[in-house]
């Protein structure tokens, strides 16, 4: 029998660490999504990159496992929730890295096209600066 909203709200309890980690993954996902959208803008064919979609799907799968574990009576396991969040974080990072790989290749091709079109340094500089300014605006700095 499916759980009702009131059943879920009574059973869904997250530790403070789990809450913090879920906020972290939401922020990470937002940043990864910006990278993926930029990758699609630079190269529309990257949307066919199934690996990016697979990584995001796998991240969602781990978050759903956490949710199911929390609302299923008798299945609470102290470290299980954090392990699922950690695995989801890894998948979101991999999705962003896969998008970045494709973007770097696309940008290299675009820069080559700028250079081969006129062969002038000023043409390359204008082209490179246009991409660089856009890239720096979108990609957050992780330290």
C-alpha positions, 0 to 999 in steps of 0.5 A: 500500500502506498504511503500517504503524505502524512505518513511520509512527513511523520517518518521522514527524519534526516540527521543534521549531517544528512540535511547539510549534505543534501544542501551541498548536493543541491548546490553542486547539482546547480553548478553542474547543471550550469556546466552542462547547459554551457556544454550544450550551448558550445556544442549542441551535439553534446546533448547526445552524450548519454554518459552525462544523462546516465550519471545524473540518473544514477545520482537520482537513484541514490537519492531515491534509495535514501528516501525509500530507506527513510520512509520504510518502517524498520529499514533505518540504517545509520550510515546508509543515508550518508553513503547514498548521499556520498554516492550521489555526489560522486555521480553529479561530479562525474556528470559535470566532468563529462560535460567539461571534457566535451566542452574542452574539445569543442572549444579547442575545435572552435579556437582552431576554426578561429585561427584557420579562418583568418590566421591572424592573432587578433582574430584568435584573441577576439575569439578566445576572449569571447569564449574565455569570458563566457566560461569564467562567468559560468564555471564556479571555482572549486578549491 
